[in-house]
């Protein structure tokens, strides 16, 4: 006689009181965590639209109580801002492409156990995470290579991140088994064909994660630009925004009365406007690749 077992749908199962209490407590904790994370971002956005007098009062802001848009007007009317936006987009795009070209093949190569000197190479890359040559040797190297005050000074020194390389290596170790390579070689596939036709197509997750990591780092570059760039027309967004804040703070000197109050209010609001202007592009792109980001980091961390 055949025994049949019916599977009870999960949504039809009744929750016990303990389960309900746990779910409520978990929901409350997650809500508080989300509020702690989201509110500062929301506060910056609201503060960038609110009169600095209200912002400096210290009260919690849930909506712009008194609209004040002079900060955005000053920021968007600042001509070097648009040049720096273009520079940052170019640096980010070119830098991310070069970084992916360098990191993905290197991560795959280090994941292959038959690579000669694999352990030594991994040690060398890991060593750079804790020790570096220093700022002055790096500056002298950039000067001697003849790339000072050019796009390559912004792109090449940060083309490979040791941390990202280790994440890539871990991903390939867990996602591209040796047996798959051996089966491909039996069918006459070379190492290069295997990498480009098999390994790369099944690694879109880690490629998206690396693109996000590198693009974020390139977009936020500040110190390298101050060291390696000389012309104002080549400066990235972060440097120009910092100059805008300093310029408006300096304008307060020598002012008096109402003019000084107005300039001080503008300088205060500019800080919030600049955060919004600098972060808006990344915030707009992130939701589209967030699923790859979460999955890729989890897989890469398994054997890191």
Backbone as CSV, one residue per row, in Angstrom:
resi,resn,N_x,N_y,N_z,CA_x,CA_y,CA_z,C_x,C_y,C_z
1,UNK,0.843,-1.198,0.000,0.000,0.000,0.000,0.878,1.247,0.000
2,UNK,0.604,2.148,-0.916,1.416,3.353,-1.081,1.047,4.375,-0.028
3,UNK,2.079,4.906,0.559,1.854,5.977,1.526,2.100,7.313,0.843
4,UNK,1.152,8.190,0.956,1.303,9.520,0.349,1.423,10.548,1.457
5,UNK,2.351,11.400,1.268,2.569,12.470,2.262,2.311,13.805,1.597
6,UNK,1.451,14.549,2.213,1.139,15.887,1.695,2.021,16.907,2.378
7,UNK,2.570,17.784,1.583,3.385,18.872,2.124,2.481,20.052,2.438
8,UNK,2.536,20.477,3.652,1.707,21.611,4.070,2.402,22.897,3.663
9,UNK,1.725,23.747,2.910,2.341,25.014,2.513,2.758,25.814,3.744
10,UNK,3.876,26.488,3.604,4.424,27.246,4.731,3.451,28.323,5.190
11,UNK,2.742,28.959,4.234,1.865,30.064,4.619,0.611,29.582,5.362
12,UNK,0.340,28.222,5.313,-0.815,27.693,6.034,-0.475,27.237,7.452
13,UNK,0.818,27.193,7.763,1.231,26.754,9.083,0.975,27.855,10.112
14,UNK,0.403,27.480,11.242,0.116,28.459,12.285,1.362,28.719,13.119
15,UNK,1.575,29.980,13.401,2.730,30.368,14.209,2.373,30.286,15.693
16,UNK,3.283,29.769,16.469,3.077,29.722,17.909,3.263,31.120,18.499
17,UNK,2.880,31.268,19.756,3.029,32.573,20.402,4.495,32.990,20.478
18,UNK,5.352,32.016,20.754,6.787,32.315,20.831,7.313,32.795,19.480
19,UNK,6.857,32.149,18.387,7.281,32.552,17.045,6.793,33.962,16.725
20,UNK,5.554,34.245,17.116,5.004,35.578,16.856,5.779,36.647,17.616
21,UNK,6.096,36.364,18.903,6.866,37.328,19.681,8.247,37.552,19.066
22,UNK,8.862,36.439,18.651,10.182,36.551,18.023,10.121,37.377,16.746
23,UNK,9.072,37.144,15.924,8.920,37.895,14.669,8.727,39.381,14.937
24,UNK,7.914,39.709,15.945,7.677,41.120,16.276,8.960,41.783,16.757
25,UNK,9.686,41.089,17.654,10.939,41.644,18.169,11.952,41.824,17.037
26,UNK,12.030,40.828,16.145,12.950,40.910,15.011,12.584,42.080,14.096
27,UNK,11.286,42.267,13.870,10.833,43.371,13.023,11.201,44.715,13.649
28,UNK,11.011,44.835,14.956,11.333,46.094,15.639,12.832,46.393,15.557
29,UNK,13.652,45.348,15.793,15.106,45.541,15.733,15.540,45.961,14.334
30,UNK,15.004,45.284,13.314,15.373,45.615,11.929,14.905,47.012,11.551
31,UNK,13.739,47.389,12.045,13.237,48.739,11.774,14.158,49.787,12.391
32,UNK,14.612,49.541,13.622,15.504,50.494,14.286,16.857,50.570,13.577
33,UNK,17.361,49.416,13.149,18.634,49.404,12.426,18.519,50.180,11.120
34,UNK,17.431,49.955,10.382,17.215,50.680,9.122,17.076,52.180,9.367
35,UNK,16.383,52.539,10.448,16.215,53.961,10.759,17.553,54.615,11.058
36,UNK,18.397,53.906,11.815,19.723,54.443,12.154,20.572,54.635,10.900
37,UNK,20.418,53.736,9.931,21.213,53.820,8.704,20.645,54.860,7.741
38,UNK,19.327,54.867,7.580,18.696,55.696,6.551,18.550,57.151,6.982
39,UNK,18.232,57.384,8.257,17.925,58.759,8.673,19.072,59.745,8.426
40,UNK,20.346,59.392,8.727,21.415,60.358,8.426,21.466,60.782,6.957
41,UNK,21.213,59.829,6.059,21.189,60.170,4.632,20.007,61.089,4.325
42,UNK,18.859,60.753,4.899,17.674,61.580,4.690,17.869,62.961,5.307
43,UNK,18.526,63.005,6.472,18.773,64.284,7.146,19.636,65.206,6.283
44,UNK,20.666,64.645,5.655,21.539,65.457,4.786,20.738,66.026,3.626
45,UNK,19.870,65.202,3.033,19.049,65.674,1.919,18.110,66.793,2.359
46,UNK,17.436,66.612,3.502,16.517,67.632,4.007,17.284,68.892,4.393
47,UNK,18.440,68.727,5.042,19.232,69.888,5.475,19.729,70.698,4.283
48,UNK,19.954,70.029,3.146,20.424,70.754,1.968,19.330,71.632,1.367
49,UNK,18.082,71.439,1.810,16.951,72.238,1.309,16.383,73.179,2.373
50,UNK,16.957,73.127,3.572,16.390,73.858,4.709,17.279,75.034,5.101
51,UNK,16.654,76.068,5.623,17.384,77.238,6.112,18.385,76.788,7.181
52,UNK,19.673,77.158,7.044,20.687,76.739,8.020,20.379,77.155,9.455
53,UNK,19.606,78.207,9.640,19.223,78.610,11.000,18.417,77.502,11.671
54,UNK,17.504,76.886,10.904,16.697,75.778,11.426,17.580,74.555,11.648
55,UNK,18.482,74.284,10.710,19.365,73.119,10.825,20.248,73.230,12.057
56,UNK,20.819,74.421,12.281,21.736,74.621,13.408,21.022,74.664,14.762
57,UNK,19.706,74.683,14.749,18.969,74.681,16.017,19.061,73.338,16.726
58,UNK,19.455,72.295,15.982,19.650,70.983,16.593,18.425,70.098,16.606
59,UNK,17.320,70.538,16.082,16.103,69.724,16.079,16.162,68.652,14.995
60,UNK,15.414,67.580,15.191,15.334,66.530,14.178,14.519,67.034,12.993
61,UNK,15.016,66.777,11.801,14.343,67.246,10.588,13.696,66.075,9.868
62,UNK,12.397,66.209,9.616,11.680,65.193,8.851,11.192,65.741,7.515
63,UNK,11.226,67.066,7.368,10.863,67.714,6.113,11.472,69.120,6.148
64,UNK,11.674,69.745,4.989,12.234,71.107,4.962,11.245,72.115,5.564
65,UNK,11.530,72.563,6.785,10.609,73.467,7.457,10.616,74.867,6.828
66,UNK,11.771,75.270,6.349,11.898,76.581,5.721,12.844,76.439,4.530
67,UNK,12.271,76.435,3.344,13.048,76.172,2.129,14.120,77.244,1.935
68,UNK,15.331,76.776,1.644,16.461,77.677,1.377,17.305,77.016,0.288
69,UNK,17.252,77.548,-0.924,17.876,76.896,-2.083,19.129,77.607,-2.587
70,UNK,19.620,78.576,-1.822,20.780,79.328,-2.297,22.020,78.444,-2.388
71,UNK,22.090,77.408,-1.543,23.233,76.496,-1.590,23.307,75.764,-2.917
72,UNK,22.163,75.222,-3.373,22.142,74.542,-4.662,22.380,75.516,-5.814
73,UNK,21.830,76.719,-5.694,22.030,77.727,-6.744,23.511,78.061,-6.892
74,UNK,24.202,78.215,-5.758,25.634,78.523,-5.802,26.440,77.345,-6.330
75,UNK,26.083,76.144,-5.880,26.821,74.947,-6.299,26.675,74.705,-7.795
76,UNK,25.441,74.752,-8.296,25.197,74.447,-9.706,25.661,75.561,-10.627
77,UNK,25.780,76.785,-10.102,26.261,77.898,-10.922,27.784,77.980,-10.962
78,UNK,28.447,77.159,-10.148,29.914,77.160,-10.093,30.447,76.409,-11.312
79,UNK,30.998,77.137,-12.283,31.373,76.566,-13.569,32.361,75.400,-13.467
80,UNK,33.409,75.500,-12.636,34.340,74.360,-12.547,33.686,73.053,-12.107
81,UNK,32.510,73.136,-11.500,31.819,71.926,-11.057,31.540,70.998,-12.235
82,UNK,31.080,71.538,-13.343,30.704,70.705,-14.481,31.931,70.112,-15.167
83,UNK,33.029,70.884,-15.203,34.274,70.330,-15.746,34.776,69.183,-14.875
84,UNK,34.699,69.386,-13.552,35.159,68.338,-12.642,34.256,67.108,-12.711
85,UNK,32.961,67.314,-12.939,32.043,66.177,-13.110,32.473,65.343,-14.322
86,UNK,32.782,66.035,-15.403,33.226,65.325,-16.611,34.528,64.577,-16.343
87,UNK,35.474,65.238,-15.652,36.745,64.587,-15.330,36.530,63.348,-14.476
88,UNK,35.667,63.457,-13.468,35.431,62.333,-12.567,34.778,61.170,-13.304
89,UNK,33.847,61.469,-14.187,33.204,60.406,-14.971,34.228,59.691,-15.842
90,UNK,35.121,60.459,-16.468,36.164,59.857,-17.316,37.119,59.027,-16.473
91,UNK,37.588,59.586,-15.339,38.495,58.840,-14.471,37.844,57.563,-13.962
92,UNK,36.573,57.656,-13.588,35.873,56.493,-13.038,35.691,55.412,-14.095
93,UNK,35.269,55.810,-15.293,35.027,54.821,-16.351,36.333,54.158,-16.789
94,UNK,37.320,54.969,-17.127,38.602,54.416,-17.596,39.267,53.610,-16.490
95,UNK,39.261,54.154,-15.268,39.897,53.456,-14.157,39.232,52.133,-13.837
96,UNK,37.904,52.089,-13.892,37.190,50.846,-13.596,37.465,49.792,-14.659
97,UNK,37.479,50.202,-15.920,37.764,49.248,-17.002,39.164,48.671,-16.855
98,UNK,40.160,49.535,-16.617,41.534,49.058,-16.459,41.659,48.165,-15.231
99,UNK,40.993,48.547,-14.142,41.052,47.744,-12.921,40.455,46.357,-13.132
100,UNK,39.341,46.277,-13.872,38.729,44.973,-14.146,39.631,44.128,-15.038
101,UNK,40.257,44.764,-16.025,41.160,44.038,-16.932,42.344,43.459,-16.160
102,UNK,42.796,44.180,-15.132,43.928,43.710,-14.333,43.512,42.718,-13.250
103,UNK,42.399,42.975,-12.590,42.028,42.198,-11.405,41.400,40.846,-11.742
104,UNK,40.475,40.816,-12.700,39.755,39.570,-12.994,40.700,38.475,-13.495
105,UNK,41.547,38.718,-14.507,42.483,37.650,-14.922,43.453,37.247,-13.821
106,UNK,43.931,38.237,-13.031,44.867,37.910,-11.950,44.192,37.062,-10.881
107,UNK,42.946,37.399,-10.536,42.214,36.610,-9.555,41.980,35.188,-10.039
108,UNK,41.659,35.035,-11.330,41.450,33.696,-11.884,42.751,32.896,-11.867
109,UNK,43.859,33.554,-12.267,45.144,32.846,-12.298,45.552,32.374,-10.904
110,UNK,45.353,33.225,-9.889,45.728,32.848,-8.518,44.813,31.765,-7.952
111,UNK,43.642,31.581,-8.539,42.729,30.536,-8.053,43.091,29.158,-8.578
112,UNK,43.936,29.091,-9.613,44.340,27.801,-10.181,45.465,27.199,-9.345
113,UNK,45.241,25.988,-8.818,46.207,25.362,-7.919,47.478,24.919,-8.636
114,UNK,47.433,24.798,-9.961,48.618,24.370,-10.701,49.479,25.548,-11.161
115,UNK,49.176,26.767,-10.697,49.966,27.941,-11.064,51.318,27.876,-10.353
116,UNK,52.434,27.908,-11.086,53.755,27.871,-10.435,53.965,29.111,-9.554
117,UNK,54.447,28.890,-8.341,54.711,29.997,-7.433,53.466,30.671,-6.901
118,UNK,52.352,29.943,-6.869,51.065,30.524,-6.467,51.107,31.076,-5.050
119,UNK,51.625,30.314,-4.113,51.655,30.757,-2.718,52.519,32.000,-2.544
120,UNK,53.637,32.033,-3.238,54.510,33.205,-3.141,53.850,34.451,-3.703
121,UNK,53.144,34.321,-4.812,52.449,35.466,-5.411,51.334,35.968,-4.493
122,UNK,50.598,35.037,-3.897,49.530,35.440,-2.972,50.122,36.184,-1.781
123,UNK,51.273,35.705,-1.280,51.927,36.379,-0.161,52.348,37.794,-0.541
124,UNK,52.885,37.963,-1.754,53.328,39.297,-2.200,52.144,40.258,-2.262
125,UNK,51.028,39.809,-2.824,49.842,40.672,-2.908,49.296,40.986,-1.509
126,UNK,49.259,39.972,-0.648,48.745,40.193,0.705,49.653,41.131,1.493
127,UNK,50.949,41.040,1.265,51.926,41.887,1.964,51.638,43.370,1.726
128,UNK,51.197,43.702,0.498,50.936,45.113,0.168,49.719,45.670,0.895
129,UNK,48.885,44.804,1.484,47.744,45.292,2.247,48.181,45.899,3.578
130,UNK,49.364,45.508,4.057,49.822,45.952,5.372,51.007,46.921,5.294
131,UNK,51.781,46.830,4.220,52.963,47.685,4.078,52.989,48.282,2.677
132,UNK,53.387,49.542,2.587,53.501,50.211,1.287,54.807,51.002,1.238
133,UNK,55.165,51.443,0.055,56.414,52.181,-0.107,56.376,53.573,0.475
134,UNK,55.174,54.125,0.640,55.054,55.473,1.175,54.672,56.478,0.105
135,UNK,54.319,57.668,0.542,53.839,58.698,-0.375,54.949,59.244,-1.264
136,UNK,56.106,59.536,-0.673,57.193,60.155,-1.446,57.713,59.217,-2.534
137,UNK,57.997,57.931,-2.233,58.403,57.026,-3.326,57.352,56.903,-4.424
138,UNK,56.072,56.911,-4.029,55.017,56.836,-5.037,55.026,58.072,-5.916
139,UNK,55.193,59.235,-5.298,55.247,60.492,-6.063,56.435,60.483,-7.024
140,UNK,57.604,60.043,-6.553,58.798,60.000,-7.407,58.611,59.010,-8.558
141,UNK,57.919,57.912,-8.274,57.653,56.927,-9.334,56.752,57.513,-10.414
142,UNK,55.703,58.211,-9.991,54.795,58.841,-10.951,55.537,59.862,-11.811
143,UNK,56.396,60.649,-11.182,57.172,61.653,-11.927,58.132,60.995,-12.913
144,UNK,58.796,59.928,-12.478,59.783,59.275,-13.341,59.137,58.552,-14.512
145,UNK,57.902,58.107,-14.345,57.195,57.440,-15.440,56.639,58.427,-16.463
146,UNK,56.659,59.724,-16.118,56.172,60.740,-17.046,54.669,60.834,-17.149
147,UNK,53.963,60.379,-16.117,52.501,60.435,-16.162,51.940,61.443,-15.160
148,UNK,52.815,62.267,-14.583,52.360,63.290,-13.639,51.443,64.279,-14.366
149,UNK,50.389,64.707,-13.698,49.425,65.663,-14.236,48.702,65.111,-15.469
150,UNK,48.397,63.816,-15.439,47.639,63.203,-16.535,46.631,62.221,-15.946
151,UNK,45.757,61.745,-16.805,44.732,60.799,-16.350,45.347,59.522,-15.803
152,UNK,46.521,59.127,-16.340,47.145,57.878,-15.905,47.656,57.973,-14.475
153,UNK,47.954,59.167,-14.007,48.360,59.333,-12.613,47.197,59.059,-11.666
154,UNK,45.986,59.224,-12.150,44.797,58.957,-11.345,44.360,57.499,-11.436
155,UNK,44.686,56.847,-12.546,44.140,55.525,-12.828,45.107,54.396,-12.462
156,UNK,46.363,54.493,-12.880,47.295,53.375,-12.747,47.686,53.046,-11.303
157,UNK,47.936,54.033,-10.426,48.338,53.665,-9.058,47.280,52.876,-8.293
158,UNK,46.032,52.967,-8.686,44.961,52.250,-7.976,44.307,51.205,-8.882
159,UNK,45.053,50.723,-9.862,44.478,49.787,-10.833,44.168,48.431,-10.216
160,UNK,44.904,48.040,-9.179,44.672,46.742,-8.531,44.610,46.939,-7.023
161,UNK,43.537,46.456,-6.431,43.398,46.446,-4.977,43.636,45.023,-4.482
162,UNK,44.527,44.867,-3.506,44.848,43.535,-2.999,43.610,42.856,-2.410
163,UNK,42.789,43.641,-1.713,41.561,43.075,-1.130,40.632,42.558,-2.228
164,UNK,40.397,43.373,-3.256,39.528,42.949,-4.361,40.096,41.726,-5.072
165,UNK,41.415,41.672,-5.191,42.050,40.533,-5.841,41.816,39.251,-5.051
166,UNK,41.898,39.330,-3.728,41.661,38.154,-2.889,40.199,37.709,-2.984
167,UNK,39.280,38.670,-3.027,37.862,38.335,-3.185,37.636,37.624,-4.518
168,UNK,38.261,38.122,-5.581,38.136,37.486,-6.907,38.689,36.069,-6.878
169,UNK,39.854,35.910,-6.284,40.461,34.582,-6.208,39.549,33.606,-5.472
170,UNK,38.975,34.038,-4.356,38.082,33.174,-3.585,36.836,32.813,-4.389
171,UNK,36.314,33.784,-5.142,35.128,33.526,-5.960,35.424,32.458,-7.017
172,UNK,36.540,32.607,-7.723,36.870,31.643,-8.772,37.149,30.260,-8.182
173,UNK,37.760,30.212,-6.988,38.031,28.923,-6.356,36.736,28.171,-6.038
174,UNK,35.709,28.916,-5.605,34.461,28.274,-5.200,33.481,28.090,-6.354
175,UNK,33.631,28.859,-7.419,32.642,28.828,-8.503,33.140,28.155,-9.780
176,UNK,34.442,28.086,-9.954,34.996,27.444,-11.162,35.884,26.282,-10.708
177,UNK,35.323,25.089,-10.529,36.105,23.956,-10.018,37.144,23.468,-11.019
178,UNK,38.168,22.796,-10.490,39.225,22.253,-11.354,38.677,21.203,-12.320
179,UNK,37.652,20.480,-11.871,37.089,19.434,-12.737,36.516,20.012,-14.025
180,UNK,35.966,21.240,-13.941,35.414,21.875,-15.137,36.520,22.188,-16.137
181,UNK,37.670,22.640,-15.636,38.811,22.930,-16.514,39.349,21.644,-17.127
182,UNK,39.439,20.584,-16.329,39.938,19.312,-16.856,39.018,18.765,-17.943
183,UNK,37.698,18.877,-17.732,36.753,18.404,-18.748,36.878,19.220,-20.031
184,UNK,37.093,20.512,-19.897,37.248,21.370,-21.078,38.523,21.026,-21.831
185,UNK,39.599,20.717,-21.087,40.865,20.372,-21.748,40.755,19.053,-22.495
186,UNK,39.962,18.136,-21.963,39.741,16.867,-22.664,39.112,17.114,-24.023
187,UNK,38.249,18.129,-24.090,37.598,18.480,-25.361,38.466,19.384,-26.228
188,UNK,39.718,19.607,-25.823,40.642,20.390,-26.637,40.614,21.878,-26.377
189,UNK,40.060,22.299,-25.254,39.971,23.727,-24.942,41.261,24.182,-24.258
190,UNK,41.826,25.278,-24.730,43.036,25.811,-24.118,42.685,26.644,-22.896
191,UNK,43.702,27.043,-22.130,43.473,27.848,-20.932,42.842,29.193,-21.274
192,UNK,43.313,29.818,-22.351,42.766,31.112,-22.747,41.312,30.989,-23.183
193,UNK,41.010,29.981,-23.971,39.624,29.781,-24.399,38.723,29.464,-23.210
194,UNK,39.240,28.682,-22.261,38.444,28.353,-21.081,38.125,29.613,-20.286
195,UNK,39.122,30.481,-20.116,38.916,31.702,-19.329,37.881,32.612,-19.985
196,UNK,38.022,32.835,-21.303,37.147,33.797,-21.977,35.771,33.217,-22.316
197,UNK,35.692,31.929,-22.595,34.420,31.347,-23.038,33.616,30.674,-21.925
198,UNK,34.286,30.294,-20.831,33.574,29.587,-19.754,33.645,30.350,-18.436
199,UNK,34.867,30.695,-18.007,35.027,31.329,-16.687,34.380,32.710,-16.635
200,UNK,34.623,33.537,-17.643,34.077,34.904,-17.648,32.545,34.903,-17.725
201,UNK,31.916,34.137,-18.636,30.441,34.174,-18.701,29.740,33.740,-17.414
202,UNK,30.362,32.875,-16.602,29.703,32.439,-15.370,30.148,33.286,-14.172
203,UNK,30.857,34.366,-14.436,31.390,35.197,-13.344,30.861,36.624,-13.408
204,UNK,29.683,36.815,-13.969,29.128,38.173,-14.064,28.889,38.781,-12.672
205,UNK,28.625,37.917,-11.692,28.384,38.420,-10.335,29.611,39.124,-9.783
206,UNK,30.755,38.467,-9.823,31.971,39.058,-9.249,32.439,40.237,-10.085
207,UNK,32.194,40.205,-11.391,32.568,41.344,-12.231,31.763,42.579,-11.841
208,UNK,30.464,42.377,-11.582,29.626,43.504,-11.155,30.073,44.041,-9.796
209,UNK,30.442,43.134,-8.887,30.903,43.560,-7.563,32.201,44.354,-7.680
210,UNK,33.130,43.848,-8.472,34.406,44.551,-8.644,34.200,45.911,-9.315
211,UNK,33.286,45.958,-10.275,32.998,47.239,-10.935,32.462,48.245,-9.918
212,UNK,31.595,47.784,-9.017,31.056,48.672,-7.985,32.146,49.141,-7.035
213,UNK,32.990,48.219,-6.575,34.070,48.579,-5.654,35.015,49.599,-6.280
214,UNK,35.467,49.300,-7.485,36.450,50.175,-8.130,35.826,51.511,-8.533
215,UNK,34.599,51.480,-9.039,33.953,52.730,-9.446,33.751,53.655,-8.244
216,UNK,33.375,53.077,-7.097,33.195,53.890,-5.894,34.513,54.510,-5.452
217,UNK,35.582,53.703,-5.478,36.894,54.216,-5.077,37.375,55.304,-6.035
218,UNK,37.181,55.084,-7.344,37.610,56.079,-8.330,36.801,57.364,-8.188
219,UNK,35.516,57.235,-7.960,34.650,58.410,-7.855,35.042,59.283,-6.662
220,UNK,35.487,58.653,-5.583,35.796,59.387,-4.354,37.267,59.779,-4.227
221,UNK,38.048,59.614,-5.284,39.467,59.958,-5.204,39.647,61.440,-4.893
222,UNK,40.488,61.696,-3.913,40.734,63.075,-3.481,42.229,63.332,-3.274
223,UNK,42.858,62.515,-2.444,44.250,62.765,-2.083,45.183,62.582,-3.276
224,UNK,44.958,61.535,-4.091,45.803,61.322,-5.269,45.724,62.492,-6.242
225,UNK,44.545,63.078,-6.356,44.390,64.231,-7.249,45.213,65.415,-6.756
226,UNK,45.241,65.640,-5.461,46.034,66.742,-4.910,47.523,66.510,-5.119
227,UNK,47.946,65.243,-5.080,49.368,64.936,-5.232,49.830,64.907,-6.684
228,UNK,49.010,64.342,-7.567,49.479,64.011,-8.908,48.927,64.906,-10.011
229,UNK,47.987,65.799,-9.694,47.435,66.699,-10.701,47.801,68.139,-10.365
230,UNK,48.064,68.913,-11.407,48.500,70.296,-11.219,47.502,71.296,-11.776
231,UNK,46.906,70.973,-12.918,45.980,71.893,-13.578,44.596,71.793,-12.951
232,UNK,43.984,72.949,-12.707,42.628,72.964,-12.158,41.624,72.331,-13.113
233,UNK,41.896,72.419,-14.402,40.971,71.871,-15.404,40.946,70.347,-15.406
234,UNK,41.898,69.701,-14.713,41.950,68.244,-14.662,41.515,67.684,-13.310
235,UNK,41.160,68.561,-12.389,40.801,68.121,-11.043,39.465,67.382,-11.047
236,UNK,39.318,66.360,-10.194,38.040,65.631,-10.091,37.038,66.375,-9.230
237,UNK,35.858,65.815,-9.140,34.739,66.463,-8.452,35.031,66.732,-6.978
238,UNK,35.607,65.775,-6.283,35.804,65.924,-4.843,36.690,67.114,-4.501
239,UNK,37.723,67.348,-5.293,38.633,68.474,-5.030,37.939,69.796,-5.296
240,UNK,37.180,69.864,-6.380,36.484,71.114,-6.721,35.427,71.452,-5.675
241,UNK,34.710,70.458,-5.195,33.708,70.704,-4.159,34.368,71.184,-2.869
242,UNK,35.489,70.605,-2.532,36.232,71.069,-1.353,36.694,72.500,-1.535
243,UNK,37.162,72.845,-2.737,37.589,74.220,-3.007,36.421,75.195,-2.901
244,UNK,35.242,74.731,-3.312,34.056,75.594,-3.240,33.712,75.926,-1.787
245,UNK,33.792,74.918,-0.913,33.530,75.155,0.507,34.552,76.118,1.094
246,UNK,35.834,75.891,0.805,36.890,76.759,1.345,36.763,78.183,0.821
247,UNK,36.372,78.313,-0.449,36.232,79.638,-1.042,35.125,80.430,-0.358
248,UNK,34.005,79.770,-0.067,32.903,80.475,0.581,33.196,80.767,2.052
249,UNK,34.005,79.932,2.694,34.408,80.227,4.061,35.351,81.421,4.102
250,UNK,36.234,81.518,3.106,37.169,82.635,3.057,36.456,83.946,2.744
251,UNK,35.354,83.875,1.984,34.609,85.088,1.625,33.991,85.768,2.840
252,UNK,33.865,85.005,3.944,33.277,85.605,5.144,34.222,86.611,5.793
253,UNK,35.524,86.447,5.546,36.495,87.364,6.141,36.298,88.774,5.581
254,UNK,36.279,89.730,6.437,36.139,91.120,6.002,34.717,91.558,5.819
255,UNK,33.746,90.623,5.944,32.338,90.993,5.811,31.808,91.413,7.182
256,UNK,30.728,92.126,7.159,30.137,92.559,8.427,28.629,92.626,8.303
257,UNK,27.963,92.531,9.448,26.518,92.692,9.475,25.784,91.619,8.712
258,UNK,24.777,92.071,7.952,23.900,91.149,7.218,24.660,90.333,6.178
259,UNK,25.658,90.943,5.543,26.419,90.221,4.512,27.129,89.009,5.107
260,UNK,27.688,89.186,6.311,28.404,88.080,6.943,27.441,86.963,7.347
261,UNK,26.251,87.347,7.843,25.247,86.349,8.225,24.819,85.553,7.002
262,UNK,24.582,86.240,5.893,24.157,85.564,4.655,25.229,84.603,4.158
263,UNK,26.489,85.048,4.183,27.579,84.201,3.697,27.802,83.005,4.622
264,UNK,27.599,83.214,5.905,27.752,82.116,6.843,26.658,81.069,6.643
265,UNK,25.440,81.508,6.414,24.347,80.581,6.129,24.629,79.791,4.858
266,UNK,25.144,80.482,3.831,25.446,79.818,2.577,26.546,78.782,2.774
267,UNK,27.595,79.145,3.520,28.701,78.213,3.752,28.224,76.975,4.508
268,UNK,27.301,77.165,5.455,26.776,76.027,6.211,25.971,75.099,5.319
269,UNK,25.119,75.666,4.465,24.284,74.809,3.631,25.074,74.143,2.519
270,UNK,26.158,74.800,2.070,26.968,74.214,1.006,27.515,72.843,1.390
271,UNK,27.798,72.647,2.659,28.334,71.357,3.096,27.351,70.232,2.785
272,UNK,26.077,70.474,3.041,25.064,69.451,2.781,24.797,69.311,1.278
273,UNK,24.751,70.429,0.578,24.514,70.378,-0.874,25.613,69.604,-1.585
274,UNK,26.836,69.802,-1.135,27.969,69.146,-1.773,27.930,67.636,-1.536
275,UNK,27.520,67.210,-0.350,27.380,65.772,-0.088,26.345,65.163,-1.026
276,UNK,25.230,65.850,-1.218,24.172,65.345,-2.102,24.670,65.295,-3.546
277,UNK,25.315,66.355,-3.997,25.800,66.413,-5.384,26.841,65.329,-5.644
278,UNK,27.722,65.098,-4.678,28.789,64.116,-4.870,28.282,62.680,-4.802
279,UNK,27.274,62.426,-3.948,26.809,61.050,-3.734,25.657,60.644,-4.640
280,UNK,24.962,61.607,-5.240,23.750,61.301,-6.010,23.978,60.289,-7.138
281,UNK,25.028,60.422,-7.973,25.204,59.443,-9.060,25.390,58.014,-8.566
282,UNK,26.209,57.828,-7.515,26.423,56.480,-6.986,25.153,55.922,-6.354
283,UNK,24.404,56.783,-5.655,23.149,56.342,-5.048,22.131,55.941,-6.111
284,UNK,22.194,56.578,-7.279,21.256,56.260,-8.356,21.602,54.937,-9.028
285,UNK,22.900,54.615,-9.102,23.331,53.399,-9.795,23.266,52.181,-8.883
286,UNK,23.527,52.363,-7.586,23.671,51.237,-6.662,22.468,50.280,-6.640
287,UNK,21.214,50.758,-6.630,20.092,49.800,-6.562,20.064,48.784,-7.697
288,UNK,20.615,49.142,-8.862,20.559,48.242,-10.005,21.575,47.094,-9.893
289,UNK,22.630,47.272,-9.087,23.634,46.215,-8.965,23.761,45.716,-7.526
290,UNK,22.802,46.099,-6.680,22.872,45.708,-5.279,22.801,44.191,-5.101
291,UNK,21.986,43.509,-5.921,21.846,42.061,-5.765,23.162,41.348,-6.083
292,UNK,23.897,41.846,-7.102,25.196,41.266,-7.418,26.195,41.537,-6.303
293,UNK,26.087,42.739,-5.743,26.998,43.134,-4.666,26.874,42.183,-3.472
294,UNK,25.653,41.942,-3.012,25.437,41.083,-1.845,25.871,39.649,-2.120
295,UNK,25.504,39.130,-3.279,25.826,37.754,-3.608,27.323,37.566,-3.804
296,UNK,27.944,38.486,-4.508,29.369,38.359,-4.797,30.236,38.443,-3.564
297,UNK,29.930,39.356,-2.656,30.714,39.483,-1.435,30.561,38.248,-0.567
298,UNK,29.352,37.668,-0.515,29.115,36.468,0.287,29.915,35.285,-0.252
299,UNK,29.872,35.106,-1.572,30.609,33.984,-2.170,32.102,34.183,-2.012
300,UNK,32.549,35.428,-2.230,33.980,35.685,-2.139,34.526,35.541,-0.742
301,UNK,33.670,35.631,0.265,34.139,35.579,1.647,34.201,34.150,2.187
302,UNK,33.716,33.165,1.422,33.642,31.802,1.941,35.022,31.228,2.236
303,UNK,35.948,31.446,1.291,37.275,30.856,1.455,38.358,31.925,1.546
304,UNK,37.956,33.169,1.834,38.945,34.254,1.859,40.031,34.022,2.853
